[in-house]
Amino acid sequence: MMTIYHPGEIQMQERTGARVLATNLECTVLQTIAHKFIKFIQEQPLLILSSVDDLGRAWASVLYGEPGFMTVVDERTLHIDSLPEQGDPLHHNLLDGRDIGLLLIDFATRRRLRLNGKLTRELDGFSVRTNQVYPNCPRYIQAREWQFADEVKRIAPVVESTAVLNEELQQLIRQADTFFIASYHSESGADISHRGGFGGFVQVVDEKTLLWPEYNGNGMFNTLGNISENSRAGLLFIDFESGGTLQLTGTATIVWEEERVAAMPGAERLVAYELEQALVSTHGGMLHWRFMNYSEDNPWYS
């Protein structure tokens, strides 16, 4: 029987008892961009992306633009009229035929849409020919409203590289209520997903190690299925106040030990992350955000 899932995803679904649920959701994953998504896509000023560099490392990145910078050309083609800064790994990863994962997320309405496919580099940006298009549920998304930063505040980003997380970066992660995770599988390509919770849900174990809970999701296990077969993963933390970003690339491991999982309320399993390289970008965003409220689905803990 044909399935959209690769062996890693199926193994995760079977291990967690989610195989029937995941099978039922296959009908929501299409190759084409449904007409009902066009308005949503073309209204967004923010795009989160997953790409893979020449070393096979996964990276998560962000692009901004005036609403309309993403255009649905036809039922399987999305054009993005924007290019990353040279300091972003995405700048070097935008090569014809490469796999790319896209996530459109409207924090104010908690609506999100995932698109995965193959890219074509163009003079004014790039296009993606979609292989998978599907919406995700609104759980764990903290509501925020955006506005464009003043032109005088749109300073070119300064990017610094480091192999360890200093105290300032550790504090940024401890306070984060949102991050994004990029993963990759040779069969299904690049994927980007959202993670959210109350500030502190991502634990800093030491200057190179993070740990976070995996809450109940849609049962498809796209991210963890990828990680189970390819541990390389990229993380993106956005400083919603300053517009800066923290991009990490490293390896992720699924933690199943019941005692450790039970110590984190709401967790069904954990993910341990080992840092290889971090890129710190300041003043990189053209958007400023106003926090509205937390998701009612966030597990509470003290």
C-alpha positions as a printed NumPy array, in Angstrom:
array([[  0.   ,   0.   ,   0.   ],
       [  1.387,   3.423,  -1.004],
       [  1.975,   5.929,   1.77 ],
       [  3.354,   9.448,   2.045],
       [  5.376,   8.466,   5.113],
       [  8.956,   7.243,   5.103],
       [ 10.122,   4.348,   7.344],
       [ 11.281,   6.634,  10.161],
       [  7.888,   8.306,  10.421],
       [  6.072,   4.968,  10.299],
       [  8.292,   3.537,  13.02 ],
       [  7.54 ,   6.509,  15.279],
       [  3.813,   6.246,  14.572],
       [  3.769,   2.558,  15.416],
       [  5.852,   2.972,  18.56 ],
       [  3.532,   5.677,  19.901],
       [  0.239,   4.108,  18.822],
       [ -0.479,   6.879,  16.312],
       [ -0.391,   4.842,  13.118],
       [ -4.16 ,   4.873,  12.501],
       [ -4.38 ,   8.611,  13.186],
       [ -1.466,   9.32 ,  10.856],
       [ -2.97 ,   7.164,   8.121],
       [ -6.238,   9.08 ,   8.371],
       [ -4.342,  12.368,   7.95 ],
       [ -2.696,  11.319,   4.693],
       [ -5.623,  12.763,   2.75 ],
       [ -4.774,  16.26 ,   4.057],
       [ -1.304,  16.211,   2.467],
       [ -1.416,  17.239,  -1.194],
       [  1.133,  18.036,  -3.869],
       [ -0.845,  21.078,  -4.952],
       [ -1.542,  24.421,  -3.312],
       [ -5.283,  24.476,  -2.692],
       [ -7.068,  27.65 ,  -3.748],
       [ -8.193,  28.225,  -0.157],
       [ -4.548,  28.767,   0.887],
       [ -3.686,  31.438,  -1.683],
       [ -5.006,  34.465,   0.224],
       [ -3.353,  33.28 ,   3.432],
       [  0.002,  32.797,   1.704],
       [ -0.026,  36.15 ,  -0.032],
       [ -0.944,  38.053,   3.151],
       [  2.047,  36.848,   5.188],
       [  5.146,  39.014,   5.91 ],
       [  7.143,  36.129,   7.41 ],
       [  8.471,  32.817,   6.102],
       [ 10.402,  30.164,   8.055],
       [ 12.606,  27.838,   6.001],
       [ 14.598,  24.631,   6.301],
       [ 17.64 ,  23.979,   4.119],
       [ 20.676,  21.711,   4.043],
       [ 24.262,  22.844,   3.44 ],
       [ 27.068,  21.118,   1.538],
       [ 28.114,  19.293,   4.728],
       [ 24.638,  17.82 ,   5.17 ],
       [ 23.839,  20.074,   8.12 ],
       [ 20.264,  21.286,   8.577],
       [ 19.577,  24.987,   9.105],
       [ 16.434,  26.931,   9.954],
       [ 16.146,  30.471,   8.578],
       [ 13.651,  33.328,   8.331],
       [ 12.744,  35.672,   5.485],
       [ 10.634,  38.84 ,   5.662],
       [  8.808,  40.894,   3.082],
       [  5.835,  43.118,   2.42 ],
       [  2.658,  41.012,   2.138],
       [  2.643,  39.79 ,  -1.427],
       [  6.341,  38.891,  -1.484],
       [  5.126,  35.296,  -1.774],
       [  3.07 ,  34.61 ,  -4.893],
       [  1.25 ,  31.454,  -5.933],
       [  2.178,  31.116,  -9.614],
       [  0.238,  27.923, -10.299],
       [ -1.082,  24.901,  -8.432],
       [  2.429,  23.617,  -7.644],
       [  4.645,  26.713,  -7.812],
       [  5.289,  29.3  ,  -5.124],
       [  7.524,  32.282,  -5.92 ],
       [  9.345,  34.065,  -3.09 ],
       [ 10.496,  37.587,  -3.945],
       [ 13.195,  37.758,  -1.275],
       [ 16.715,  36.536,  -0.67 ],
       [ 18.585,  35.971,   2.6  ],
       [ 21.522,  38.002,   3.849],
       [ 24.924,  36.617,   2.923],
       [ 25.643,  35.617,   6.517],
       [ 22.688,  33.219,   6.536],
       [ 23.449,  29.618,   5.455],
       [ 20.313,  29.793,   3.325],
       [ 22.191,  32.183,   1.018],
       [ 24.51 ,  29.346,  -0.028],
       [ 21.861,  26.619,   0.133],
       [ 19.527,  28.145,  -2.469],
       [ 20.688,  25.989,  -5.355],
       [ 18.602,  24.577,  -8.19 ],
       [ 17.113,  21.202,  -7.347],
       [ 17.812,  21.413,  -3.616],
       [ 15.191,  20.302,  -1.105],
       [ 13.572,  23.045,   0.938],
       [ 10.927,  23.174,   3.652],
       [  8.652,  26.159,   4.219],
       [  6.432,  27.137,   7.131],
       [  3.987,  30.022,   6.952],
       [  2.683,  31.003,  10.367],
       [  0.269,  33.745,  11.38 ],
       [  0.863,  34.123,  15.097],
       [ -2.171,  36.376,  15.628],
       [ -4.647,  33.791,  14.315],
       [ -2.508,  30.736,  15.182],
       [ -2.84 ,  29.496,  11.632],
       [  0.042,  27.695,   9.916],
       [  0.773,  25.987,   6.625],
       [  3.667,  23.74 ,   5.63 ],
       [  5.062,  23.336,   2.12 ],
       [  7.951,  21.067,   1.155],
       [  9.505,  20.785,  -2.287],
       [ 12.337,  21.516,  -4.705],
       [ 13.677,  24.989,  -5.347],
       [ 14.774,  26.96 ,  -8.388],
       [ 16.989,  30.006,  -7.882],
       [ 15.928,  33.17 ,  -9.707],
       [ 17.341,  36.686, -10.029],
       [ 14.85 ,  38.279,  -7.675],
       [ 14.412,  35.337,  -5.307],
       [ 13.5  ,  31.716,  -5.829],
       [ 10.595,  29.402,  -6.593],
       [  9.499,  26.175,  -4.964],
       [  7.777,  23.312,  -6.765],
       [  5.691,  21.684,  -4.075],
       [  5.728,  18.007,  -3.168],
       [  3.726,  18.316,   0.053],
       [  1.291,  21.022,   1.17 ],
       [ -0.735,  20.736,   4.367],
       [ -2.027,  22.781,   7.309],
       [ -1.171,  22.159,  10.959],
       [ -3.268,  22.665,  14.091],
       [ -2.977,  25.877,  16.175],
       [ -1.707,  24.229,  19.367],
       [  1.241,  25.707,  21.288],
       [  1.367,  28.899,  19.177],
       [  1.675,  32.07 ,  21.274],
       [ -0.417,  34.885,  19.782],
       [  1.502,  37.946,  18.591],
       [  0.736,  40.913,  16.372],
       [  3.309,  42.321,  13.976],
       [  4.182,  45.712,  12.6  ],
       [  6.99 ,  46.824,  10.336],
       [  9.989,  48.421,  12.005],
       [ 10.776,  52.022,  11.153],
       [ 13.032,  52.346,   8.127],
       [ 15.756,  53.922,  10.263],
       [ 15.733,  50.842,  12.496],
       [ 16.17 ,  48.387,   9.618],
       [ 19.89 ,  48.012,  10.157],
       [ 21.837,  45.41 ,   8.199],
       [ 22.289,  42.392,  10.472],
       [ 25.601,  41.642,  12.116],
       [ 26.244,  37.872,  12.133],
       [ 28.673,  36.202,  14.517],
       [ 29.576,  32.521,  14.664],
       [ 30.277,  30.527,  17.8  ],
       [ 30.592,  26.891,  18.86 ],
       [ 29.265,  27.46 ,  22.392],
       [ 26.32 ,  29.248,  23.972],
       [ 27.431,  32.09 ,  26.241],
       [ 25.315,  33.252,  29.153],
       [ 23.448,  35.835,  27.065],
       [ 22.449,  33.233,  24.476],
       [ 21.519,  30.746,  27.18 ],
       [ 19.22 ,  33.341,  28.73 ],
       [ 17.574,  34.018,  25.352],
       [ 16.816,  30.3  ,  25.014],
       [ 15.543,  29.956,  28.599],
       [ 13.096,  32.809,  28.044],
       [ 11.913,  31.589,  24.64 ],
       [  8.294,  30.467,  24.243],
       [  8.754,  29.63 ,  20.558],
       [ 11.352,  28.084,  18.297],
       [ 11.532,  26.304,  14.957],
       [ 13.251,  23.036,  14.085],
       [ 14.619,  22.028,  10.676],
       [ 15.145,  18.378,   9.794],
       [ 15.908,  16.381,   6.673],
       [ 15.287,  12.941,   5.213],
       [ 16.667,  11.611,   1.95 ],
       [ 13.224,  10.417,   0.803],
       [ 10.897,  13.211,   1.904],
       [ 13.324,  16.147,   1.793],
       [ 13.655,  19.16 ,   4.073],
       [ 11.074,  19.971,   6.725],
       [ 10.522,  22.841,   9.153],
       [  8.264,  22.72 ,  12.198],
       [  7.168,  24.935,  15.089],
       [  7.628,  24.253,  18.782],
       [  6.032,  26.28 ,  21.56 ],
       [  5.403,  26.361,  25.289],
       [  5.766,  28.619,  28.287],
       [  9.138,  30.312,  28.679],
       [ 11.553,  27.789,  30.16 ],
       [ 10.223,  24.8  ,  28.254],
       [ 13.605,  24.585,  26.522],
       [ 16.216,  23.688,  29.115],
       [ 19.864,  24.684,  28.78 ],
       [ 21.862,  21.74 ,  30.106],
       [ 25.246,  23.314,  29.398],
       [ 26.939,  25.581,  26.856],
       [ 26.453,  23.033,  24.049],
       [ 23.42 ,  20.983,  25.107],
       [ 19.674,  21.689,  25.118],
       [ 16.71 ,  19.586,  26.202],
       [ 13.032,  20.137,  25.475],
       [  9.726,  18.241,  25.847],
       [  7.777,  16.934,  22.896],
       [  4.082,  17.513,  23.552],
       [  1.144,  15.717,  21.961],
       [  1.027,  16.547,  18.252],
       [ -0.788,  15.539,  15.09 ],
       [  0.568,  11.991,  15.121],
       [  2.38 ,  12.295,  11.795],
       [  5.83 ,  12.579,  13.41 ],
       [  7.438,  14.39 ,  10.495],
       [ 10.196,  15.932,  12.614],
       [ 10.886,  13.036,  14.972],
       [ 10.589,  10.576,  12.111],
       [ 13.319,  12.482,  10.304],
       [ 15.481,  12.694,  13.426],
       [ 15.124,   8.964,  14.089],
       [ 16.94 ,   8.29 ,  10.807],
       [ 19.032,  11.471,  10.416],
       [ 20.006,  13.179,  13.659],
       [ 21.12 ,  16.428,  12.037],
       [ 18.779,  19.273,  12.894],
       [ 18.733,  23.06 ,  12.884],
       [ 17.031,  25.356,  15.392],
       [ 15.873,  28.954,  15.011],
       [ 15.083,  31.271,  17.924],
       [ 13.683,  34.715,  17.092],
       [ 14.084,  37.636,  19.479],
       [ 10.623,  39.076,  18.92 ],
       [ 11.556,  42.375,  20.574],
       [ 14.803,  43.199,  18.766],
       [ 14.332,  41.202,  15.562],
       [ 17.583,  39.333,  16.09 ],
       [ 17.912,  35.604,  15.546],
       [ 19.842,  32.654,  16.911],
       [ 20.425,  29.822,  14.413],
       [ 21.831,  26.525,  15.624],
       [ 22.962,  23.45 ,  13.727],
       [ 23.797,  20.198,  15.441],
       [ 22.375,  16.778,  16.246],
       [ 19.136,  15.76 ,  17.969],
       [ 18.401,  12.575,  19.906],
       [ 14.987,  11.329,  21.049],
       [ 14.869,  10.54 ,  24.766],
       [ 12.418,   7.805,  25.793],
       [ 13.398,   7.108,  29.44 ],
       [ 10.148,   7.256,  31.408],
       [ 11.669,   8.837,  34.519],
       [ 13.216,  11.708,  32.591],
       [ 10.082,  12.252,  30.502],
       [  7.841,  12.276,  33.6  ],
       [  9.922,  15.112,  35.076],
       [  8.595,  17.463,  32.373],
       [  4.811,  17.957,  32.657],
       [  2.993,  17.404,  29.383],
       [  5.93 ,  15.67 ,  27.734],
       [  5.373,  12.457,  25.814],
       [  9.09 ,  12.202,  25.076],
       [ 12.115,  14.528,  25.115],
       [ 14.674,  15.691,  22.594],
       [ 18.315,  16.279,  23.542],
       [ 20.232,  18.606,  21.246],
       [ 24.002,  18.889,  20.842],
       [ 25.288,  22.106,  19.281],
       [ 27.848,  22.123,  16.462],
       [ 27.673,  25.764,  15.35 ],
       [ 25.597,  28.806,  16.244],
       [ 25.008,  31.98 ,  14.238],
       [ 23.919,  35.071,  16.145],
       [ 22.284,  37.827,  14.106],
       [ 21.44 ,  41.211,  15.598],
       [ 19.093,  43.832,  14.132],
       [ 18.123,  41.407,  11.399],
       [ 14.344,  41.683,  11.41 ],
       [ 12.072,  44.139,   9.645],
       [  9.176,  43.189,  11.941],
       [  8.449,  44.071,  15.549],
       [  6.037,  41.956,  17.573],
       [  3.555,  42.636,  20.353],
       [  2.805,  39.678,  22.604],
       [ -0.93 ,  38.983,  22.98 ],
       [ -1.398,  35.747,  24.925],
       [ -0.155,  32.221,  25.427],
       [ -1.678,  29.172,  23.843],
       [ -4.229,  27.51 ,  26.108],
       [ -2.649,  24.187,  25.167],
       [  0.73 ,  24.936,  26.765],
       [  1.381,  22.473,  29.61 ],
       [  1.823,  24.345,  32.876],
       [  4.769,  23.673,  35.137],
       [  6.643,  25.368,  37.961]])
